[in-house]
Amino acid sequence: MPRPALALVAHDKKKDDLVAFAVSHQTKLGDFDLYATGTTGSRILAAVPTLPVTRLKSGPLGGDQQIGALIAEGRIKGLIFFVDPLTPMPHDVDVKALMRLAALYDIPMALNQATANLLIAHPDAFLQTS
């Protein structure tokens, strides 16, 4: 039986927070196949090289859209996306499209650390999506 997959994404000013989250939850995250946008994935792998992270393109270069495609294919069962609400993003339309797909396909989506902590404490929540 294939392992469920999670997507990990973070805006630039939130990358340190997501790396710290990955370090503190590495045991539970190790139960998932992880997909991350380029720089975020590199940073997570540098901190926790044992995690099964597949790096995609950087968000502005299409990584957000790659994750969106995986969501549409039913391969991603949850999205942890640490957003920076205070910094304008030049690729904001891609970010909104990614969040729209997570909502459309009804997968759990954490946009901040508090929600990510709740979801990772209850990993079965990721498995209840179709």
Backbone as a chain_set.jsonl record, in Angstrom:
{"seq": "MPRPALALVAHDKKKDDLVAFAVSHQTKLGDFDLYATGTTGSRILAAVPTLPVTRLKSGPLGGDQQIGALIAEGRIKGLIFFVDPLTPMPHDVDVKALMRLAALYDIPMALNQATANLLIAHPDAFLQTS", "coords": {"N": [[0.853, -1.184, 0.0], [0.672, 2.154, -0.953], [2.397, 4.914, 0.554], [0.892, 7.763, 2.158], [0.988, 11.095, 0.778], [2.398, 14.268, 1.467], [2.494, 17.787, 0.908], [4.94, 20.285, 1.227], [5.434, 23.632, 1.685], [6.796, 26.915, 1.757], [6.827, 30.402, 2.171], [9.49, 32.8, 1.624], [10.19, 34.231, 4.053], [9.212, 32.488, 5.9], [10.478, 30.102, 5.752], [12.459, 29.265, 7.617], [10.832, 28.698, 9.802], [9.319, 26.535, 8.82], [11.31, 24.647, 8.408], [12.157, 24.284, 11.067], [9.78, 23.177, 12.05], [9.752, 20.774, 10.586], [12.03, 19.538, 11.636], [11.267, 19.213, 14.34], [9.115, 17.519, 14.044], [9.976, 15.282, 12.729], [9.799, 12.463, 12.975], [7.049, 11.782, 12.653], [6.602, 12.981, 10.146], [8.218, 11.391, 8.622], [6.668, 9.224, 8.012], [5.324, 9.785, 5.729], [5.322, 10.327, 2.168], [7.042, 13.022, 1.012], [6.626, 16.09, -0.669], [8.131, 18.953, -1.884], [8.548, 22.43, -2.632], [11.33, 23.815, -4.464], [13.592, 25.414, -3.029], [12.658, 25.305, -0.402], [12.462, 22.533, -0.023], [15.189, 21.848, -0.281], [16.255, 23.113, 1.982], [14.923, 21.759, 4.052], [15.839, 19.127, 3.638], [18.563, 19.524, 4.159], [18.509, 19.994, 6.873], [17.209, 17.734, 7.906], [18.197, 15.06, 6.726], [17.231, 12.469, 6.46], [14.558, 12.458, 5.844], [11.98, 11.61, 3.501], [11.985, 13.451, 1.003], [10.848, 14.793, -1.973], [12.088, 17.026, -4.183], [10.71, 19.693, -5.946], [10.315, 22.16, -8.56], [11.302, 25.557, -7.813], [8.916, 27.66, -6.162], [8.096, 30.166, -7.568], [8.969, 29.428, -10.085], [7.353, 27.47, -10.997], [6.916, 25.431, -9.193], [4.802, 25.574, -7.318], [2.671, 25.093, -9.02], [3.3, 22.522, -9.887], [2.873, 21.088, -7.53], [0.163, 21.622, -7.267], [-0.796, 20.171, -9.484], [-0.225, 17.561, -8.618], [-1.986, 17.422, -6.488], [-4.432, 17.593, -7.876], [-4.315, 15.192, -9.224], [-4.794, 13.484, -7.19], [-2.74, 12.55, -5.638], [-1.491, 13.94, -3.563], [-2.174, 14.218, -0.176], [-2.375, 16.114, 1.759], [-1.614, 19.527, 2.599], [0.907, 21.53, 3.757], [1.567, 24.723, 4.202], [3.385, 27.32, 4.89], [2.59, 30.47, 5.021], [3.464, 33.867, 4.281], [1.901, 36.51, 5.341], [2.453, 39.198, 5.217], [4.155, 40.068, 3.249], [4.212, 41.095, -0.069], [3.704, 38.91, -2.827], [5.216, 38.2, -5.88], [4.304, 36.117, -7.45], [1.72, 35.671, -6.672], [-0.715, 34.862, -7.766], [-0.257, 32.2, -8.455], [0.059, 31.062, -5.937], [-2.49, 31.462, -4.869], [-3.921, 29.829, -6.615], [-2.928, 27.316, -5.924], [-3.852, 27.064, -3.263], [-6.569, 27.167, -3.828], [-6.932, 24.734, -5.233], [-6.346, 22.885, -3.202], [-8.501, 23.396, -1.512], [-10.631, 22.811, -3.266], [-10.272, 20.057, -3.792], [-10.611, 19.147, -1.299], [-8.625, 18.606, 0.678], [-6.735, 18.387, 3.725], [-5.348, 21.452, 4.848], [-2.803, 23.365, 6.052], [-1.995, 26.58, 6.926], [-0.41, 27.868, 8.648], [1.8, 27.549, 11.513], [0.444, 26.767, 13.864], [-1.879, 25.429, 12.965], [-0.671, 23.429, 11.43], [0.643, 22.013, 13.444], [-1.581, 20.929, 14.772], [-2.653, 19.264, 12.737], [-0.529, 17.45, 12.234], [-0.413, 16.193, 14.625], [-2.547, 14.569, 14.46], [-2.38, 12.444, 12.323], [-4.095, 10.757, 10.902], [-6.028, 12.363, 9.846], [-5.091, 13.189, 7.393], [-5.396, 10.944, 5.919], [-8.039, 10.559, 5.478], [-8.994, 11.723, 3.257], [-10.23, 11.469, -0.072]], "CA": [[0.0, 0.0, 0.0], [1.532, 3.345, -1.002], [2.327, 5.843, 1.682], [0.264, 9.039, 1.802], [1.934, 12.156, 0.444], [2.151, 15.632, 1.931], [3.264, 18.841, 0.261], [5.513, 21.268, 2.154], [5.755, 24.86, 0.971], [6.934, 28.061, 2.657], [7.342, 31.661, 1.632], [10.872, 33.038, 2.049], [10.322, 34.617, 5.461], [8.669, 31.412, 6.734], [11.24, 28.873, 5.53], [13.07, 28.83, 8.88], [9.77, 28.118, 10.618], [8.963, 25.215, 8.298], [12.442, 23.756, 8.704], [12.055, 23.949, 12.497], [8.635, 22.27, 12.148], [10.186, 19.473, 10.069], [12.96, 18.962, 12.609], [10.563, 18.803, 15.552], [8.113, 16.489, 13.72], [10.583, 14.418, 11.723], [9.339, 11.084, 13.09], [5.734, 11.668, 12.008], [6.737, 13.315, 8.73], [8.866, 10.254, 7.977], [5.643, 8.256, 7.607], [4.717, 10.285, 4.501], [6.148, 10.776, 1.057], [6.971, 14.476, 1.074], [6.936, 16.862, -1.868], [8.382, 20.339, -1.477], [9.097, 23.32, -3.642], [12.779, 23.701, -4.535], [14.424, 25.92, -1.943], [12.126, 24.769, 0.852], [12.888, 21.137, 0.039], [16.639, 21.813, -0.011], [16.484, 23.502, 3.372], [14.447, 20.668, 4.911], [16.781, 18.01, 3.499], [19.816, 19.87, 4.839], [18.285, 19.884, 8.322], [16.77, 16.371, 8.233], [18.472, 14.327, 5.482], [16.556, 11.169, 6.422], [13.168, 12.586, 5.4], [11.777, 11.283, 2.084], [11.512, 14.666, 0.343], [11.055, 14.986, -3.401], [12.133, 18.456, -4.475], [10.163, 20.141, -7.219], [10.864, 23.469, -8.909], [11.013, 26.669, -6.918], [7.539, 28.128, -6.316], [7.895, 31.112, -8.671], [9.348, 28.816, -11.369], [6.398, 26.423, -11.35], [6.781, 24.423, -8.143], [3.433, 25.618, -6.782], [1.811, 24.459, -10.006], [3.579, 21.088, -9.849], [2.149, 20.551, -6.373], [-1.251, 21.676, -7.629], [-1.079, 19.039, -10.373], [-0.239, 16.352, -7.79], [-3.248, 17.461, -5.743], [-5.502, 17.283, -8.827], [-4.197, 13.768, -9.546], [-5.128, 12.698, -6.007], [-1.526, 11.989, -5.024], [-1.178, 14.686, -2.339], [-3.268, 14.071, 0.789], [-2.39, 17.257, 2.658], [-0.731, 20.641, 2.244], [1.403, 22.406, 4.818], [2.063, 25.875, 3.454], [3.608, 28.426, 5.803], [2.489, 31.687, 4.218], [3.871, 35.149, 4.846], [0.808, 37.409, 4.965], [2.866, 40.599, 5.241], [5.03, 40.392, 2.129], [3.578, 40.84, -1.365], [4.361, 37.874, -3.617], [5.027, 38.447, -7.309], [3.588, 34.983, -8.043], [0.551, 35.485, -5.803], [-1.767, 34.137, -8.484], [0.068, 30.775, -8.348], [-0.21, 30.697, -4.555], [-3.948, 31.367, -4.736], [-4.359, 28.655, -7.366], [-2.587, 26.144, -5.117], [-4.807, 26.994, -2.155], [-7.867, 26.849, -4.417], [-6.972, 23.305, -5.521], [-6.441, 22.168, -1.917], [-9.888, 23.528, -1.063], [-11.482, 22.118, -4.221], [-10.127, 18.614, -3.617], [-10.951, 18.872, 0.092], [-7.532, 18.013, 1.448], [-6.335, 19.241, 4.841], [-4.382, 22.485, 4.468], [-2.353, 24.201, 7.164], [-1.328, 27.767, 6.407], [0.458, 28.398, 9.702], [2.362, 26.505, 12.368], [-0.554, 26.273, 14.825], [-2.714, 24.441, 12.281], [0.198, 22.301, 11.07], [0.834, 21.22, 14.663], [-2.813, 20.161, 14.99], [-2.778, 18.208, 11.732], [0.5, 16.415, 12.379], [-0.747, 15.44, 15.845], [-3.623, 13.646, 14.079], [-2.057, 12.134, 10.926], [-5.194, 10.09, 10.218], [-6.786, 13.39, 9.13], [-4.603, 13.213, 6.026], [-5.779, 9.714, 5.25], [-9.48, 10.516, 5.288], [-9.367, 12.344, 1.982], [-10.359, 10.433, -1.122]], "C": [[0.89, 1.236, 0.0], [1.329, 4.242, 0.215], [1.626, 7.118, 1.242], [1.335, 10.109, 1.583], [1.451, 13.495, 0.987], [3.012, 16.588, 1.115], [3.698, 19.848, 1.322], [5.992, 22.469, 1.349], [5.904, 25.967, 2.01], [7.424, 29.277, 1.877], [8.711, 31.931, 2.255], [11.011, 33.338, 3.54], [9.772, 33.571, 6.421], [9.439, 30.096, 6.583], [11.897, 28.364, 6.811], [12.045, 28.163, 9.777], [9.397, 26.722, 10.136], [10.084, 24.216, 8.532], [12.396, 23.337, 10.176], [10.894, 22.986, 12.738], [9.048, 20.871, 11.698], [11.133, 18.779, 11.039], [12.191, 18.43, 13.817], [9.542, 17.693, 15.295], [8.664, 15.456, 12.741], [10.104, 12.976, 11.797], [8.0, 10.899, 12.382], [5.815, 11.996, 10.522], [7.391, 12.177, 7.953], [7.901, 9.173, 7.535], [4.974, 8.632, 6.288], [5.767, 10.407, 3.406], [5.953, 12.283, 1.004], [7.377, 15.088, -0.26], [7.086, 18.31, -1.423], [8.861, 21.142, -2.672], [10.61, 23.397, -3.435], [13.6, 24.129, -3.338], [13.958, 25.366, -0.599], [12.573, 23.329, 1.028], [14.372, 21.0, 0.339], [16.937, 22.116, 1.444], [16.048, 22.392, 4.327], [15.414, 19.495, 4.84], [18.123, 18.295, 4.173], [19.68, 19.687, 6.342], [17.947, 18.454, 8.75], [16.958, 15.497, 6.989], [17.764, 12.979, 5.372], [15.108, 11.258, 5.946], [13.052, 12.296, 3.901], [11.17, 12.455, 1.317], [11.858, 14.634, -1.138], [10.983, 16.476, -3.663], [11.574, 18.713, -5.863], [10.823, 21.477, -7.572], [10.564, 24.483, -7.808], [9.591, 27.155, -7.2], [7.327, 29.074, -7.485], [8.226, 30.542, -10.053], [8.445, 27.644, -11.741], [6.185, 25.365, -10.289], [5.398, 24.391, -7.516], [2.479, 24.9, -7.732], [2.051, 22.961, -10.084], [2.842, 20.434, -8.679], [0.653, 20.562, -6.65], [-1.644, 20.513, -8.528], [-1.134, 17.729, -9.585], [-1.512, 16.275, -6.949], [-4.391, 17.043, -6.669], [-5.489, 15.808, -9.219], [-4.555, 12.872, -8.362], [-3.935, 12.111, -5.29], [-1.148, 12.673, -3.723], [-2.391, 14.628, -1.421], [-3.341, 15.207, 1.793], [-1.36, 18.285, 2.238], [-0.376, 21.414, 3.502], [2.143, 23.534, 4.118], [2.182, 27.043, 4.423], [3.667, 29.714, 4.979], [2.979, 32.901, 5.007], [2.818, 36.172, 4.439], [1.221, 38.881, 4.856], [3.733, 41.022, 4.061], [4.31, 40.105, 0.815], [4.395, 39.82, -2.157], [4.128, 38.146, -5.101], [4.264, 37.319, -8.0], [2.349, 34.637, -7.211], [-0.562, 34.705, -6.487], [-1.518, 32.629, -8.417], [-0.245, 30.256, -6.949], [-1.713, 30.517, -4.354], [-4.489, 30.148, -5.47], [-4.072, 27.37, -6.579], [-3.565, 25.978, -3.958], [-6.205, 26.645, -2.663], [-7.98, 25.356, -4.687], [-7.067, 22.48, -4.241], [-7.864, 22.236, -1.386], [-10.829, 22.735, -1.961], [-11.453, 20.604, -4.013], [-10.261, 18.188, -2.155], [-9.854, 18.128, 0.851], [-7.193, 18.943, 2.611], [-5.221, 20.2, 4.408], [-4.066, 23.329, 5.692], [-1.577, 25.368, 6.578], [-0.451, 28.444, 7.451], [0.877, 27.257, 10.622], [1.334, 25.934, 13.344], [-1.419, 25.193, 14.184], [-1.89, 23.223, 11.876], [0.445, 21.412, 12.28], [-0.395, 20.36, 14.955], [-2.924, 19.002, 13.999], [-1.761, 17.096, 11.936], [0.283, 15.603, 13.655], [-1.826, 14.4, 15.566], [-3.419, 13.232, 12.613], [-3.159, 11.397, 10.192], [-6.062, 11.093, 9.456], [-6.356, 13.449, 7.667], [-5.088, 12.006, 5.233], [-7.257, 9.632, 4.948], [-9.926, 11.181, 4.005], [-9.405, 11.257, 0.92], [-9.296, 10.592, -2.173]], "O": [[1.769, 1.364, 0.853], [0.251, 4.309, 0.805], [1.743, 7.52, 0.085], [2.435, 10.033, 2.13], [0.26, 13.805, 0.967], [4.114, 16.244, 0.688], [2.92, 20.215, 2.202], [6.833, 22.349, 0.458], [5.215, 25.957, 3.031], [8.317, 29.179, 1.036], [9.051, 31.358, 3.291], [11.862, 32.755, 4.213], [9.857, 33.748, 7.636], [9.093, 29.095, 7.21], [11.894, 27.161, 7.068], [12.349, 27.172, 10.441], [9.181, 25.822, 10.948], [9.82, 23.05, 8.827], [12.577, 22.161, 10.491], [11.016, 22.069, 13.552], [8.725, 19.887, 12.363], [11.046, 17.567, 11.237], [12.443, 17.312, 14.266], [9.143, 16.998, 16.229], [7.902, 14.827, 12.007], [10.011, 12.318, 10.761], [7.835, 9.964, 11.599], [5.152, 11.343, 9.717], [7.144, 12.019, 6.757], [8.274, 8.292, 6.761], [4.144, 7.877, 5.78], [6.955, 10.571, 3.685], [4.821, 12.764, 0.957], [8.342, 14.658, -0.893], [6.259, 18.825, -0.672], [9.488, 20.617, -3.593], [11.109, 23.082, -2.355], [14.239, 23.296, -2.694], [14.778, 25.001, 0.244], [13.015, 22.944, 2.111], [14.774, 20.138, 1.121], [17.77, 21.457, 2.067], [16.738, 22.116, 5.309], [15.773, 18.927, 5.871], [18.749, 17.378, 4.705], [20.627, 19.272, 7.009], [18.349, 18.013, 9.827], [15.994, 15.221, 6.276], [17.707, 12.406, 4.284], [14.491, 10.229, 5.672], [13.92, 12.687, 3.122], [9.977, 12.451, 1.015], [13.019, 14.467, -1.51], [9.964, 17.117, -3.407], [11.925, 18.033, -6.828], [11.797, 21.87, -6.931], [9.677, 24.277, -6.98], [9.115, 27.075, -8.332], [6.462, 28.82, -8.324], [7.817, 31.099, -11.072], [8.733, 26.909, -12.686], [5.349, 24.48, -10.467], [4.873, 23.32, -7.213], [1.583, 24.181, -7.291], [1.114, 22.199, -10.321], [2.26, 19.36, -8.824], [-0.049, 19.612, -6.303], [-2.715, 19.931, -8.353], [-1.987, 16.882, -9.849], [-2.05, 15.191, -6.726], [-5.228, 16.225, -6.287], [-6.539, 15.236, -9.514], [-4.616, 11.65, -8.5], [-4.097, 11.257, -4.418], [-0.54, 12.044, -2.856], [-3.505, 14.95, -1.834], [-4.271, 15.262, 2.597], [-0.359, 17.957, 1.6], [-1.253, 21.892, 4.221], [3.201, 23.331, 3.522], [1.183, 27.686, 4.744], [4.67, 30.003, 4.326], [2.909, 32.938, 6.236], [2.836, 36.655, 3.307], [0.417, 39.718, 4.446], [4.015, 42.209, 3.893], [3.844, 38.986, 0.604], [5.625, 39.864, -2.157], [2.987, 38.304, -5.536], [3.64, 37.546, -9.037], [1.984, 33.47, -7.067], [-1.281, 33.955, -5.826], [-2.471, 31.855, -8.332], [-0.754, 29.146, -6.791], [-2.155, 29.543, -3.746], [-5.421, 29.502, -4.991], [-4.886, 26.447, -6.576], [-4.05, 24.876, -3.703], [-6.941, 25.912, -2.003], [-9.02, 24.761, -4.402], [-7.789, 21.484, -4.198], [-8.38, 21.247, -0.866], [-11.731, 22.058, -1.467], [-12.494, 19.948, -4.055], [-10.052, 17.023, -1.814], [-10.113, 17.16, 1.566], [-7.347, 20.159, 2.495], [-4.287, 19.817, 3.705], [-4.956, 23.933, 6.291], [-0.621, 25.176, 5.827], [0.176, 29.468, 7.177], [0.368, 26.141, 10.517], [1.353, 24.736, 13.623], [-1.666, 24.154, 14.796], [-2.374, 22.095, 11.972], [0.455, 20.187, 12.157], [-0.265, 19.198, 15.341], [-3.253, 17.882, 14.388], [-2.102, 15.918, 11.822], [0.737, 14.464, 13.756], [-2.003, 13.46, 16.341], [-4.204, 13.628, 11.751], [-3.17, 11.401, 8.961], [-6.76, 10.711, 8.516], [-7.177, 13.73, 6.794], [-5.174, 12.058, 4.006], [-7.692, 8.728, 4.235], [-11.118, 11.199, 3.698], [-8.698, 10.254, 1.011], [-9.25, 9.816, -3.127]]}, "num_chains": 1, "name": "protein.A"}
